[in-house]
Amino acid sequence: MFRRHWSGLPKDASFPKGLAGLGYFINDQDEVRSIKNPECYYKFFTSKNSRVNDRQKFNFHHALEDIIHERLEKEGLQKFQLLPGNKKQCPIFLSPNIAKTARIVIIFGQPTHDLGVIAGRVINGPDGITKGSMISVVQALAKQRAGPDDPEPPCVLLANMGQRFWWPEEGRAITIEDAADIPLPSLVHAGRKYSKELNEIPGSETPIAHMATVFNKALDMNKDAKVDIIAIGQSCETALQFFENNDNWAQWGPRLGGMLFMGTAFRADSLVNAEFQDFLAKRTRGYLVSDDPLDTPLAMPGGNPSLMIVPHGCPCFSSGDHQYVEMTLIKALEPALAYLQDIALNPGFENPEMPVAESLPTDITEEQWNELPDEVRPEVDTVIPEWIKEEVKQLRRWKYFEKHGVAPPEDFDEEQDEI
């Protein structure tokens, strides 16, 4: 009989800590490049084994996170622990002037991202670390005034919506997604079972729980300052749920200055809190993924059926990015923050009425179709399935000939040879 030992299993993939240990460096354009080939960015697929790729990505993300946090501290922010006893399970970043400022800007990032990250595709690709992280937002807010009577920059608070899983072995909070990539006893282990006692972070069990913790703990340091909110991606829905609650609105609604929804995709026409609805319509702005130029008005609070935009409860503008929600804040950073500055300097500010973009009518009548010249009409044709199969068969045989220099054998299996 054969007996298998645990020691006989292949060891889990491991990588050095730090960017240099992983084979990368930061060039003078602030971009992460390969040490072996400085023309190349981060490479995810280094192995045919997905576990190896995920383990490398895990260490790469943590190396970048350490760099981002170090830079945020150089910008003047401090890492603050929300839990009592200075436990390191729920870190956030905030400006040291929180107790005396007239305005606090809270940024709720996406619930899948590490603290300080906006878009990984920018951080480890073109444009670099500063632009793809909250560093760029902090630098931009440092140029603003906190209020009409406060010339100092507002306090910036970076909430930690994503890192809600406690990793006890390393003593740090990580995202739920990263929890699948922590070290395992072997390369073939399926994963680690979630333990509420070990892995749950009190006050950050869910994104909305973390949002409540931020308001109840951090804002207790200054009970008079106005509060601006920037929500990204799914955090937009979390903010809607949080302020739809009458108790939350009664406590925090009067302190709100303005609000930005970056990449919002959530309907607001089902809200029943009338005061919150009024705030959304008057002092909130959304930026959407759109093909239109940056800052193009797309919809008023009731939506825009012409562009198939549902009611979001607030005026919505184009972010200038047509594909990724995480890019909305990066692309629309300047006009979005300028909007919050206008609200802060003008206490009676309300969103103005404005014309919005409309799509050109595409419906065409049969009479109009008949009037079109033949050369303008698109051709519509049908193809016999048997003909397609024969064409594919011939193409596969030609590929075989190009590759091997001889005609394919009689028993040639066309289905297994790639085109």
Secondary structure, DSSP 8 states (H G I E B T S, - for coil): -----GGGS-------SSTTTTTEEE-TTS-EEESS-TT----S-SSSSHHHHHHHHHHHHHHHHHHHHHHHHHTT-EEEE-SGGG-TTSEEEE-TTTTT-SEEEEEE--TTS-TTBS-HHHHTSTTHHHHHBHHHHHHHHTTS-SBTTB-S--EEEE--SS--EEETTTTEEE-TTGGGGS--SSTT-------HHHHB-TT-SSHHHHHHHHHHHGGGG-SSSEEEEEEETTHHHHHHHHHHSHHHHHHHGGGEEEEEEET-----TT---HHHHHHHHHHEEEEE--SS-TT-EEEBTTBBGGGTB---SS-EEE-S-SS-GGGHHHHTHHHHHHHHHHHHH-TT-----------------HHHHHHS-TTTS-------HHHHHHHHHHHHHHHHHHHHSS---TT--GGGS--
